[in-house]
Amino acid sequence: MERRIYRIVDIEPIVTKDEDDYEVGILTCYLENGDNFTLYNVPPEIARAIAKIMNYEEYLEIRGDNRSNIYELLIMLAPEIRFLGKSINKVVIDGFNSKTLTYSASLFLEIDGVKIRKVMIPSHAIFIALLFNRPIYVTEEVLRISKELEEEDEGYS
């Protein structure tokens, strides 16, 4: 049975600080059907790297550490490693673990005719897809679960 998926057409990365001055990343993903899907507790360095790929430089200024990280290095090297990007077909945010309350994403690759599916942290998979300009999707089921979780959160407010 084919699962319904929606393409993510835009992403808004945000890095903010909580009440303890701890940085938190958020990715709001806007879908082709006009809906949106939000990933919370994203590592701030991933949110910043996504912001950099998308030319949202203002989100990068919050950081107090001037050392480069692996994501900035990959962005710099992307033109040299484009051959890796050609093996990536798509990313689909397609899983939810109800015990850990975390999402998962599948990175679909084809290397030398062999099809591979790697389960990843969604924000990391999104970064890879954006780095190589590959499509990103979310399943209808994950979208439904996220809406249910948001409604539960609103009930506690």
BELGIUR-V17077 format. One record per run of one state. SS is the DSSP state (helix for helix, strand for strand, loop for the rest). FROM is the first residue (numbers start at 1). TO is the last residue. If there is no record, write none. Layout:
ss:SS from:FROM to:TO
ss:SS from:FROM to:TO
This chain:
ss:loop from:1 to:4
ss:strand from:5 to:17
ss:loop from:18 to:22
ss:strand from:23 to:31
ss:loop from:32 to:35
ss:strand from:36 to:42
ss:loop from:43 to:43
ss:helix from:44 to:53
ss:loop from:54 to:56
ss:helix from:57 to:62
ss:loop from:63 to:69
ss:helix from:70 to:85
ss:loop from:86 to:87
ss:strand from:88 to:97
ss:loop from:98 to:101
ss:strand from:102 to:111
ss:loop from:112 to:113
ss:strand from:114 to:120
ss:loop from:121 to:121
ss:helix from:122 to:131
ss:loop from:132 to:134
ss:strand from:135 to:139
ss:helix from:140 to:156
ss:loop from:157 to:157
